[in-house]
Amino acid sequence: MRGPTKKGQVPVRIHSKSRLAIWPPQRRARARADAGEGGADEGAAPRRSQQLWPVVSTVAHRASTLSTDCRQCRAPSPAAGLTSSAAVFGRRTGDSQKMIANLAQATASTLAAKAAVEATGAASSAPAIALALAALSRTPAPPVAARCVANDAQPVRPSTFEAVRQAALGRYLGRTPSACRAISLLHGRGCELHNDHVALRSFADESCGSGLAFLESLFLPFGYAARSSIDIPGLPVNARWYEPPSATSWPKVFISELRVAELPTEIARLVRERVGNYYLPAGAGPTCAREALAAGDALAIAGLMEAPPWASEFTAADEALLRSLASMDGERASALEYCAWTLTHAHRWNHLTLLVNTLGAGSPAHSLAELNALLLSEGFALNRAGGTDGYTQGSAAQRLEQSSTVADSAVHTFGCGTQRRVPTAFLELIERHDGFGAFLGANARGIFDSTSTLRRE
């Protein structure tokens, strides 16, 4: 069925399986194919309460057709027009639906950026992404003891979560070419690769709600088990990790949230204005999550992690202010850098981690130190966050060793239409000792700095 259109508006098909269909049909079909799903993407007509979704989908669809021509002729940027559309739509439907419109705008910006990348020939990265996806989709999974996983719960709707994981993984790899290169290098040298964990960032505040609670709601329904909370020394951050069902090859999940009230007053006000009530139980985040989970819509669930919901509100001036303050405030620099990254990228996978323990007998590296040396010899930039060698967090005596690359960077379009290069995501390496399956706050403190603009190699 086609949604209602106005003069000059591109008609799009409406996906009625979920009210969260923020991708146009060809985008959804392509993503489903990448995730190994089949079937048509059409259904019965939506209920009257679903009328906002044709507008949302139309905005995303129109952005997917844009190219770099607008920049060459100095026409108004796509992001500026989409910001205006989202704002008008928001005034018409209320704050929660405005945030949903922002989600659509963020998705649209992602599609527009993809179109621009393809126009410049950079789509040649697709084979590298496909290779990395294949290398990380190891079957069967490594032994439970080697993965240091302990969760006897049965996985719930495993095919749905696997589709979520594949969609989120593909998008992470798309913005982290250094991870693709490292995975290709290691796979080509006989390593057996396993993703130990992924990490997501968010905010926490009385007025905004808990980002950690929102994000954990995307994992617990599939059989993940909440484990211990983690204190991050020197950072106003709450963190907790989650164990996947042992019967799966899914990664552990590390979720953190920045305590907004402990930021400088000016910055706390900025975060509250941008995030709004997104995380509150009746806010757009939890509402969309409940509906996506009830519908079993894997792409919508992945979209809640991938599309920054406040993208149309966060400007280049906001980001510049945060980075500038970070450069001047040594005590709170890491917190301000965390804040800048999370307002830019929201809940996207911040990093993916390769487990040294499962690299296999054919691997050229059998310890984290050897793996660090291998990557350094191949020209990778590692995060100099400390440790005895300058790169390694923790020790064998502490039963956990970790290191990470310096985050990649990419040109990002802010809500104001300005484009600027920003840190994106990075690759972590981890070695677990004596079956230790948890995390150490002191280690995490150093790993966080991989996205800092103050630690560029």
N, C-alpha and C positions, 0 to 999 in steps of 0.2 A: 504494500500500500504506500502511496505517496502522501507526505504531509502537506498541510495547507501552505500556500506560498503567497507572497505579495509581489507586486510588480518589481522586477529586477532581482528577485530573490531566487537562488538556485534551489530547485526542488530536490529533496533527498528522501530516501526510503526510511521508514521508521522501524526500528527493531523493537518488537513488543515484548520480547522475553523479559526485559528489565527496563525500568524507568531510568536507568543509568547509561543509556546508549549514547555516549558522547562522541563516538567515532562514526564517520560515514560508512556505508555498507562495504565499499571496496576496501577501506582500511580494516574493518572488522574481519572481512573474509580473508585478507592477507595475513592478519595476525593469527586468526584461527588456524590457517594452514600451517603457519610457522610453529604453532603449538601442537600440531598433530590432530586438530579437531576437524571434523567434516560437517556437512549439513548446510542447509540454506540458512540465510540470515533474515528471513522474513517471517511474519506471523499475522495474527489477527489484528484488527484495528485496536489502538490503545483506548483506555478509558478516558473520560473527560479530564480526570485529574492528571493525566499524562501530557497535557497539551503543551507544557513548557519544553518538552524534549525535541519536537521538531525544530523549534527556534535554536536550541542549543546545538543540535546536530548540524543545522544549516550554517551556523557560525563556524563550526569546525570544518565543515566541508568546503566553505568558501576559502578558508585559509590554506587548505591543502592544494589549491590550484595556483597559489601565488608563486612568483619566481623572483629573481634578483632585479628584474626590470625596474621596480619601483625605486630602488636605491640608485640605479643608474640615471634615472630621469628626475631624481629628487622629488618624486611624488610622496604624499604622506605615507608613513610606514604602515604595514599591515597591523602591527601591534597597536598603533594609535587608534585605528578605526575599530579594532576589536574591543579595545578598552571602552570606547564610546558606546558600542553596541551593548556590552555587558553592563555598563552603568545605567543605560536607559532601561534595559530589561530588569535590572535590579530594582530601580525605583518603582517599576510597575508591579513587581511581585513580592517585594519584601526582602528583609536582610538574608534569611536562609537561602532563598532562591537566588539572590544576588551572588552569594558565595558559590552556589552551584553553577551559575553563569560564569563566574570566574574560573571554575574548574574547566568549563568548556573552552574559555578563552585561552587557558594555559595549554590545553590539548591542541587548540588551533595554532598557537604559537610554535609548539613542537612540530606540527605538520608543516608550517610555513618554513621553519628552519630546515627541515628535511628536504623540502623542495629546493631551497637555495643551495644546500649542499650538493644535491643531485645535479643541479644546473652547472656547478663548477667541476663536475667530474669526480667528486670525492666519494661517490657511491661505490667506488671500487673497494671500499672497506667491507662490503657485504660478504665476500668469501671468507675474510678473516673472522668475522662475527660467526658465520655458519660453522667454521672449523672449531672455534672456541666453544660454541654451544654443544657440538658433538663431543668434544673432548671432556666436557663437564657432565655429560649425560651418561656416565659410566654405568654399565649393567653387567653383573649384579653389583650391588653396593659393597664397599670394603667391609670386612668383619666389624661387628659392633665394638669389640674391644679396641680395635685400631682407631675407630672413630671416636672413642670415649663418649659414647652415647648410652644413656640409661633412662628409657621411658617405655614401659611395657604397654602403654595405651595403644589401641588399634587406630590406625589412621582413619579419618572420617572424610568421605568424598575425595579419595586420593586423586582421581582423574581431574577433578576441578582444581585442586590445589596445584597439581603438576602443571596445569595450564597457566595458573597464576604465576608460578615460579618461572616457567619458560618465558612468559611475556616480560616479566620484570628483569630477568636475566638478560634477555636480548637487548632491552633498552639500556641497561647498565653497560653492557659491552659496547653499544653504539657510542656512548659518550666517554669510554675509557679505552682508547686504542692501545695504551701501554699494557693494559691487562690482556687484550687480545694477543699482543706480540709476545708477552711472557708465556701465556698459555700455549701458543703455537710453538714457541721455542722448546718448552719443557715436554710437550706432547711429542714433538719430533725427535727428542732425545730419549724416548722410551719411558717417560714418567707416566704413572697412573694418577690422574688428578681427581681430587675430591674437594668440594666446597665445604669447608668447616663451618663457616657462619657468614651471615650478612648483617649489616648494621643500618639502622634508621635513626634519624634525629627528629626532634619536635620541640614544643614549648609547653610550659606548665605555669598556670596563673589562676587566681580565683576568678577573674573575669573571663578568661579564655577557656578554662577547663584543662584537662590533662591529655597531652598528646600521647603519652605512654599508654594510657588506658584506651585511647582511640586506636592506636596502632596494634596493641595486643589483641584487640577484638577481631583483627583480620587474620590472626594465626590460631588462637585458642580453639575456634570451632572445628579446625581440621585435625585436632589431636595433639597439638603442641601443649607442653606442660610448663607453667611458670616456675622459674627457679629463683634463686636468691637475688635480692637487690644488691647493687654494687655502689660503693662510695668512691667518687672520683676525687682524689685529693687536689685541692686548689682550684676546683671548678664548681660553680653553682649548678650542678647537674644531678638529676636522679637517673638511675639506670637499672635495668633488669634484663636478665637473659632467659631464653626459652628453649626447651629441649624438644626436638622433633621425635615422633614415634620411632622407636628403634628399628622397626620393620621397614622403614623407608630409607632413602638416601638423601632426604631433605637436609638442608643446613640448619644449624642452630641459628637463633635470631637474637641480636643484641639491640635493645631499644633504649634510647636516652631522651631526656627532656630537659631543656634549659629553664631554670627557675627565673622567670621574668622579674619578679619583685626584687631580686638581688642585683639587677643591672642598674647602671646609672639612670637617674630619673628620666632624662630626655629619651634614652633608648628604650626604657620600659614603656613609656608612653607611645613611642613609635610602634613597638611590637603589638601592643594592645590595639592600636588603631588598625594595623594591617591584619592581624589574626582574627580580631573580633571575637565572636562567641563560637567559633568553628568547632571547638572540642567539647563544648557543653553537651549533656545528654540529648537535648532537643536541637542542638546545632546541626549545621549541614553535614559535618563529618560523620558523626555517629548515625545520623538519619540515613545518609547514603550507604554507609557500611551495612546497616541492618537490611536495607532493601536489596543490595547486591548479594549479600550472603543468602538471604531468603530465596532469591532467584537463581542462585548458583551461577551467577554471571562472572566468569573468571576474568574477562577483560575489564569489566567494571571494577572489580576488586583491585586488579593490577593498576588501573587508572587512578584509584584513590592514593596509591603510592607514587605514581609517576607524575601526575599533573599538579603543580603547586596551586592550591585553591585561592591564594591571594596574589597571583601573578599580576593581575591588572592594577593592583594597588601599590606594589613595591616598585620604586623608581630607582634610576641610576644614582640620583642624588642621595637617596636613603643608603644605598650600598656604599657610596663613597664616604659618607659620614661615618658609617660603622668602621670601615677599613682605616680611615684617618684616625679615629679615636683609638683603635687597636694599636696603631703605630706609636701613639703617644702615652698610652696607659699600660705600662708593662705588667702591672699586677692583674689587670683584667683583660689583657690582650687576647688570651685564648677564648675567653667567654664571648668577647665581641666578635672574634673571627667565627666562632661557632654560630653566633646569632646571624651574621651576614650570610653565611653559607645556607643556613636553614630558611631564612626569608627568601633567598634566591631559589633554592631547590626543593624546599619543604621536605617531603617524606620519601624522596627517591633513595634508592640504595646508595648509601654513602661509600661503602666498600664491600668487596667480596674477598674471601680468605681461602688460600690454598693450604691444605694440611700436609706438613712434611712427613708425618708418620705413615702415610699411605702412598708415597711416591713409588714404592716398589723396588725390587732388587735391581732392575735395569736402569734406575735413575742415576745420573752422574752426581747427584747430591744426596747425602744421607743424614744431614743435620741442617739446622737453620743457618749456621755459620757458613756451611758449604754452599747452600742455596743463595745466601746473600752475596758471597764471593762470585758465584756464577753470574748472577744478574748484573752485578757491578762491572764485571768483565765484558758484558754484552752492551754496556752503555746505559743501563737503567739508573735513574736517580732515586736513591733511597732517602727516606726521611731521617734527618740527623736530629732525632729527638732525645738522644742520650744513650745510656747503656755503656757497658765496658768497651765496646768497639765503636760507639757512636751511633749505632743503628739498632741494636737489639734491646728490647724491653724485657725485663725479667731474667730468669736463669733456670738452669736445670734443677738447682737446689730448691727453687720456688715452684718447680714442676710446670712452668709455663714460660715459653720464649716466643716473642713476637717481633716482627719488623714490618715495614710498609714502604711502598713507593711514595714519591711526591705526587700529589694529585695532578691529573691531566688538567688542561684548561681548554675552554672553547668560547666562542663568541656567543653571548647571551643577549636576548632582546628583553629589556625591562618594560614595565607597564607604561612608561612614558614614551616608548618607541626608541629610546637610545640603545645602541648596541655597544657592548664592552666585553672584553675577554675576562672570564672569571674561572676560578678553580671548579672542577666538576667532581670526579670521583677517583679512587685509587685502588690499588691491590695490596692486600695484606698477606703475610706469610706467618704461619704459626706451627710450633712444635710443642706437643703435649707430652708430659712425662708421667710415668707411674699411674696411668689411667685418669689423670686429672681432666675433668670435662668442663670445669667452670671457667671463670674469668677473674682477673686481678685488676682492681681499680688503678693501681699505680701504672700498670702497663697501658691501660686504656688512655690514661692521661697523655702519654707520649704519642700514641697512635692518633689521637684527635688532631694533633698539629699537622698531619699530612695535608690538610686542606688550607692551612694558613698561608696567606700571601706574604707573611713575614719570614717564611722559611723556604723560599724558592732556591733551588739548586742552580 
